[in-house]
């Protein structure tokens, strides 16, 4: 890839992006894969509302590589283990993240690990990696457990609770302490981080037309206003740390002190972009996974029973240790893995092909939008038996080791594997263990799950449940 290779305009104007996509399609060096390539508002709206059936139906009709035209642009989808491995590992250098459809996250997150490519991504990841060493992650377990115990301290038998809203507040408090070293009750001034993040992320859950608007009172303006309020907190704290030269074990302190091989450090803007990216990825994915885990357990009492037995036998009612959470609760690990299979939070991996290529006899032109999708790949019946059934046993050690490369990719793969993966897994298990030692949760009668896809999978209208105290 040449340094000048670029497909996405440096502009927040959606018309500029549409023009660029049309220009790229007309200049294509190879034909697009087969699929539904004609313009269709109905298809676009259906995909926006419920993309999983659309992707699986196209897979059955066209195979693992196909094209769907969404709005103005043809999008190539590559599904299945081999396709996931091709995009994320074996040919990852032929794909750009920043120029894919998720480049829209730049407006909120800036140039963090999610939105940069090439040497910039390698440098940032190299600088940040020491902050995610095993000992730093294990040291965060106490924060996770303390905040979870605080969050369930007021629960009582028969209480009605929106679990998604509860988990979001909890995950953000954990992230505020573990990432910033801040007391969320005292150190963030008049800014409610949870409210501002929700306001910022709400933009990405709106339909395509509303996202394209830029006038007063539009989702775009609201998102940018939320960014300004978040930035006020972040830059104030960065300046305070720089001025006082404080050292700490939180991620912000480690990033401020981190140096590259040549002795260079991150600028204030780079620190801001990386921290807000971690704040987004860290709290949003945990919220989603904890919510869906409790949802599936409530629907599958046969899977709940062995998990509760394990928690009682190993923990005996005591607070778990980091060592126990990491390696002594295999049933909880299997339940988490199965939840991530069915509901991978970062459900789609949008890319842009740098050069044209051929995969399994199908050509893809240079500049094409290319998406791999963990959500769809995890629901292929030729990869996972009964893919819509919640079966944690499929991740028993003997079964898990037999999975094909690329079959299970909830955290991505290769050089773009989520840097906070172990942190997130530890937090999910800390929250689940603390809750389930004391309570079970029942779905409210008549509740029907509807999933919101952007920017991460979540229940569209929350998850109302009834709290039941364990005897």
URQUI-V801098 format. One line per field, one symbol per residue. ss: DSSP state (@ for helix, = for strand, . for the rest). Layout:
ss=???
//
This chain:
ss=.............@@@@@@@@@@@@@........==....@@@@@@@@@.@@@@@@@@@@@@..======..======..@@@@@@@@@@.@@@==....@@@@@@@@@........@@@@@@@@@@@@@@@.@@@@@@.@@@@@@@@@@@@.......===@@@@@@@@@@@@@@@@@@............@@@@@@@@@@@@@..@@@@@......@@@@@@@@@@@@@@@@@@@@@@@@@@......@@@@@@@..........@@@@@@@@@@@@@@@@@@@@@@@@@@@@@@@@.@@@@@@@@@@@@@@@......@@@@@@..@@@@@@@@@@@@@......=====...===..===....====.@@@@..............@@@@.@@@@.............@@@....@@@@@@@@@@@@@@@@@@=====.......==.....==....======..
//
